[in-house]
Amino acid sequence: MAPSNGCNRTMARAPTSRPSIDPALDAAALLRRVGFFGLFVLLPVAAQVARRATVILAPIAIALIVIASAIDGKQRPLRVTATRMLTSTAFLAGGLVILWSALSLVWTPFLGPATERLLNLTATILMTLAAYLALPDRMRSANLYLLPLGVIAASIVSIVFGLFGDTLLRTMPEDQSSVDRGLTVLALLVWPSVAWLRSRGRDLEALGTAILVALALSISPNITQILALAVGAVAFALTTYRPLVGVRAVALVCGGLLVSAPFLPFIARPIGIVALGPTAPNVLTIKAWQKVVTTEPVRLVTGHGFETASRGRFVNLLPGNAPTTMLFELWYELGIVGAFAAAFALHAAIRHSGRSATATAPGAIAPGAMAVFASAFTIACIGVGLTVIWWVTTLTVTVLVFIAVERGQFRTRRPKASLLRPRAVSPRPANDD
């Protein structure tokens, strides 16, 4: 009897295809996720309670990202990217600043400390370049959403310290300077967080994040971070309303202030005397700045040498109440060559960032980029030293974060569903690392 066509017939099954599993790619994805988690979440949170959190965590996170890119090769082509970066006007002008700083070691009175500081600064710049070349060509949304979460968590920690700081600081080894550095990180990273959320259409979440950061800065009052946030908000609003005007205004103001710094004390001192009185500390600081300019005008050409401004106060080389602002220290140490090169580099970087952000995501990224430039420049002008390593590392983290946000703007839009006739759906690009 012939076998029936029932269940007893053995059916041939087509072999199911299983996606190949590459342990190396999985390891790279894990390393990259851990690196971005450290950069976006751990760093801003730890910066609220530890003075050296930024200096310690940033190199570790960047090293993980570099290793991940070396494994899976998902970064942009190295030769093309490096050539484009090395031949840009901003990079060449910045290289001139470093070269002039190295040359100024010939006439600096603090050769040993200046050499050590210059080597540390160069190492930080090389770390930034390595991280830039290792960033994925396409950022995953899952990694970028860690950024606002980290900023929110850091804001909550800062609020807790602002409310219960007297009790907590007695039981912790860190002092108030760790809180100030943490607030600086918040004042800068809030803008890429807002830019990312707005680029995803989450305007309410972006507004809530900004309000929470503003509350954290208000509870732990420090005029530097509050003023930086306010200036950044003005730049953000202006660039949102008029993108080209906002980019040009930020570039012109930042570059113009660097170029005209020696003339600022002669303008600011009469205003300060009228507003605060002739014996106010800030007015006396401006007076010391004015005295340095008038007594040694020739030194405005060459400068006194790298690291002279920070250490000259301890040996009476300049007044003890001399400003600690970037505008003063840059001219005092590097003179007209370093100041003009730095101004040109900053102006070119702002203009390039504005054009790139506008082309990538009009109305979303450019306002945040200009707000970051304005906030960082305000902090540098108020009282952060020129080459303080934690400050330079914070700027490195902020730059990398914004580049990562910009590289997350590559998704295509899905077509809306139609009941009249089907529409072809173009494949959506994979949201790779």
Summary of the structure (lengths in Angstrom):
residues: 433
radius of gyration: 25.8
end to end distance: 61.6
largest distance: 117.9
contacts: 1428
relative contact order: 0.14
helix: 73%
strand: 0%
